[in-house]
Amino acid sequence: MKGGPVFSRAHGNEMWVLLLEKAYAKLHGNYYTLRGGYASEGMTDLTGNPTECYDFEDPIAASMIEKGTFFDMMLGYDKKGYMLSASTPGEDLWTENGGAQQDGGLVMGHAYSIITVVKTKEGV
């Protein structure tokens, strides 16, 4: 059996990622409990800052998307330096076992970091 990290990986000598994950796992009982949940809850736990969560099926969020105000809000949040994430609907049956993918290659029920929000000549 080869040794090494099971979950997070460090680049070079960056041990802080592994130590932070271990502390977070201990806080929640074990590593297994970190396999699911909402990204917004993790962001609040790690930063102490409040979060907002929008469900695209919610009529208010759907209206914002249709009007284009949701994208403008995301653009503003990105410019302010907020941490942003998005998740896909469904259940991630643990991607290490080959989770089901939606169109475009996104894994169902999986959270993704939003690195940047930009408006291009073609739109959003």
C-alpha positions as CSV (number, residue, x, y, z in Angstrom):
1,M,0.0,0.0,0.0
2,K,1.4,3.4,-1.0
3,G,1.3,6.2,1.6
4,G,0.2,9.8,1.0
5,P,-2.9,12.0,1.4
6,V,-6.2,10.4,0.7
7,F,-8.3,13.5,0.1
8,S,-6.7,16.9,-0.5
9,R,-3.3,17.3,-2.2
10,A,-0.6,19.9,-1.6
11,H,1.6,21.5,-4.2
12,G,5.2,21.1,-3.0
13,N,5.6,21.8,0.7
14,E,2.2,23.4,1.3
15,M,1.1,21.4,4.3
16,W,-1.5,24.0,5.5
17,V,-4.1,22.5,3.1
18,L,-3.8,19.1,4.6
19,L,-3.7,20.4,8.2
20,L,-6.8,22.6,7.7
21,E,-8.7,19.7,6.1
22,K,-7.7,17.4,9.0
23,A,-8.9,20.0,11.6
24,Y,-12.2,20.5,9.7
25,A,-12.7,16.7,9.5
26,K,-12.1,16.4,13.2
27,L,-14.5,19.2,13.9
28,H,-17.2,17.3,12.0
29,G,-16.3,13.8,13.3
30,N,-14.3,12.3,10.4
31,Y,-13.4,12.7,6.8
32,Y,-16.4,10.8,5.5
33,T,-18.8,13.5,6.7
34,L,-17.0,16.0,4.5
35,R,-18.1,14.1,1.3
36,G,-21.4,16.0,0.9
37,G,-23.1,19.2,1.9
38,Y,-23.3,22.7,0.7
39,A,-20.4,24.8,-0.4
40,S,-22.0,27.9,1.3
41,E,-21.9,26.1,4.7
42,G,-18.2,25.3,4.3
43,M,-17.4,28.9,3.3
44,T,-19.2,30.2,6.4
45,D,-17.4,27.7,8.6
46,L,-14.0,28.6,7.2
47,T,-14.4,32.4,7.0
48,G,-17.0,33.3,9.5
49,N,-18.7,35.4,6.8
50,P,-22.4,35.2,5.9
51,T,-23.3,33.5,2.6
52,E,-26.2,33.7,0.1
53,C,-27.5,30.7,-1.7
54,Y,-29.8,30.8,-4.8
55,D,-31.8,27.9,-6.2
56,F,-32.4,28.5,-9.9
57,E,-35.8,26.8,-9.6
58,D,-36.9,29.4,-7.1
59,P,-39.2,31.9,-8.9
60,I,-37.3,34.9,-7.7
61,A,-34.0,33.6,-8.8
62,A,-35.4,32.4,-12.1
63,S,-36.8,35.9,-12.7
64,M,-33.4,37.5,-11.9
65,I,-31.8,35.1,-14.4
66,E,-34.3,35.9,-17.1
67,K,-33.9,39.6,-16.6
68,G,-30.1,39.4,-16.6
69,T,-29.8,40.9,-13.1
70,F,-28.5,37.6,-11.6
71,F,-25.4,37.8,-13.8
72,D,-24.9,41.4,-13.0
73,M,-25.1,40.6,-9.3
74,M,-22.5,37.8,-9.7
75,L,-20.3,40.2,-11.7
76,G,-20.5,42.8,-8.9
77,Y,-19.7,40.1,-6.2
78,D,-16.7,39.0,-8.2
79,K,-15.4,42.6,-8.5
80,K,-15.7,42.9,-4.7
81,G,-13.6,39.8,-4.2
82,Y,-16.3,37.5,-2.8
83,M,-15.8,33.8,-2.9
84,L,-18.2,32.3,-5.4
85,S,-19.3,28.7,-6.1
86,A,-22.0,26.9,-8.1
87,S,-23.4,23.4,-7.9
88,T,-25.2,21.1,-10.3
89,P,-28.5,19.5,-9.4
90,G,-28.8,15.8,-8.6
91,E,-26.7,13.6,-6.5
92,D,-22.9,13.1,-6.8
93,L,-22.5,9.4,-6.2
94,W,-19.0,10.1,-5.2
95,T,-17.0,11.1,-8.2
96,E,-14.1,8.8,-7.3
97,N,-16.4,6.0,-8.4
98,G,-17.2,7.7,-11.7
99,G,-20.1,10.1,-10.9
100,A,-22.8,10.6,-13.5
101,Q,-22.2,13.6,-15.8
102,Q,-24.6,16.1,-17.3
103,D,-24.3,17.7,-20.7
104,G,-21.0,19.6,-20.9
105,G,-19.2,17.2,-18.6
106,L,-20.3,18.6,-15.3
107,V,-20.8,16.0,-12.5
108,M,-24.3,15.9,-11.1
109,G,-24.7,17.1,-7.5
110,H,-21.1,18.5,-7.5
111,A,-19.8,21.9,-6.3
112,Y,-17.5,24.0,-8.4
113,S,-15.4,27.1,-7.6
114,I,-16.1,30.1,-9.7
115,I,-12.8,31.6,-10.5
116,T,-13.9,34.7,-12.3
117,V,-17.1,36.3,-13.8
118,V,-16.6,38.2,-17.1
119,K,-18.8,39.8,-19.7
120,T,-17.6,39.3,-23.2
121,K,-18.4,40.9,-26.5
122,E,-20.7,38.0,-27.2
123,G,-22.6,38.5,-23.8
124,V,-22.2,36.5,-20.6
